[in-house]
Amino acid sequence: MGDNDKEEIDSIVTTEQPFDGNVCIEDVLGDVKLLVEKYMSLPKGASAVVALWIAGTYVYDNFLIFPKLSIISPEKRCGKTTLLEIIDALSCKSVLASNITPAAIFRMIDVYSPTLIIDEADTFISGRNDEMIGIINSGHRKAAAYVIRVTGKSHTPKKFSTWSPMALAAIKRLPSTVEDRSVIIHLRRKMMSDKVQRMPISLKDDCKELREKLTKWSETFKGTFVETPVISNDRAMDNWLPLYSIANQANWIDKVNTSFILLNDETDEQTPSIMLLEDIRDIIDKGGWLKISSADLTEKLVSLEERPWCEWKKGQPMTQNSLSKLLSSFKIKSKNIKSPHDASKVVKGFDVEQFNDAFDRYLPKKALQNATSLQAI
């Protein structure tokens, strides 16, 4: 690499020298958490997660999976850009941008291995930008974090790495596959009673010592297996495992457990199919049904308040055909049964045992959901 190339890299990413002295990661994480809270009003549990994720940008290569950090707000002026600038000031080799092309993502990661921080992601990632979404998703798992493109006049195939930490901010939502590979922070607009300080223009310079301490700590870090809470979403468990591993070294297990409960309760997403299974389970449990006709089940679904079935398609209620199509993805099909209301009649319907496999696979209870107390965070 020539001097000009090195200068160009240095101008895009900054690599800190290790701190000259001893470093206690528990103290450093505490300082990072306090700094985040100084300038941001976040949901309970979020500042600890942001601190752990920032530390993770220095040691992500020790893990098989490293999650995106997705920052979502319902409207403008909820602090997304401020939080990204704080993350930019503290993360390892960070690059902050408000727009980027698919080709620039994998080329930048392949050359610089930065912490890539993207604002306004909803304006150019959401929708049908399938190439962009695929590139972002590919960086979730280390072994598969590559894209292949042809280069040069001879169109020679080349692998480009996509393995690097990435934080993205958006209004309302990011693509579901991106969120599925993320730890998600839902921002809210600050209330008048929330007291935070205005962020100084010198923040990145002010955070230099913290970055040096995180660099020093990263030199001796080794990822350790830590038991995460048992939940139904295996990918969510994978996403949180690096944060648990870091928290374990910093005596922060109580904090990360509390954050896990609070943030997963807030961000747990239901697809229509999962929502349907949940409602069917409630209908069966409350009615004590052993068999239920398709007509009865559809009628009871449509009657549920604040659920989508009463206006399922173009403002019209769900039909038995619509119900059948949704259930077919779970290999649940209606059959001829004796009518629950008149044993002399045969109708289309279900034995309740037909649903048990889907209930067990997709609707397990969360192990920590009923925790009696939350540790201070």
Disulfide bonds with the S-S distance in Angstrom:
none
